[in-house]
Each structure stands twice: as C-alpha cells, then as structure tokens.
Amino acid sequence: MTKSFVVGWALELVGTFVWLYGYLTAGHPSLIDWHGIAPIWISEWLPNLESEIGMLLLIVGMVPLYWPSKS
C-alpha cells in the first residue's frame, strides 16, 4: 500500500463524514445556488456549505487513488 493510496482513502473518509454532517444539519448557506443551476436531486444532496466541502474532499480523495503510479 502506497502513501498516496492511504492519503486518498483518508480524504475519502473525512469527506464522507463532513458531507454526512452537512447533509443532516442546517449548517451555513451554500456557496453555489444549486437550486437555480442544477437539477433538484443535486440541490438536495448539497444543501449547505458543509456538504459542499465534504463532496469536494470526496472528489479530491479520488485523485491519489486513480492517478497512475510511477512504476
């Protein structure tokens, strides 16, 4: 197991917990007006700033997992 693999999974886990916290609490207002620019199912999954940060961490955590290795 490489260091990037561990970092990727750690970011995925932290992102999941932050997104879940944001999804289940009222939180702060969103940075992006999801209701105005996206379908309803996206705006329901990203209701506030905390859920947006969690989703960002989930996406960033995928990069070290799927980036080609040096070998």
C-alpha positions, 0 to 999 in steps of 0.5 A: 500500500502506497502513501498516496493510496492511504492519503486518498482513502483518508480524504475519502473518509473525512469527506464522507463524514463532513458531507454526512454532517452537512447533509443532516444539519442546517449548517451555513448557506451554500456557496453555489445556488444549486437550486437555480443551476442544477437539477433538484436531486443535486440541490438536495444532496448539497444543501449547505456549505458543509456538504459542499466541502465534504463532496469536494474532499470526496472528489479530491480523495479520488485523485491519489487513488486513480492517478497512475503510479510511477512504476 
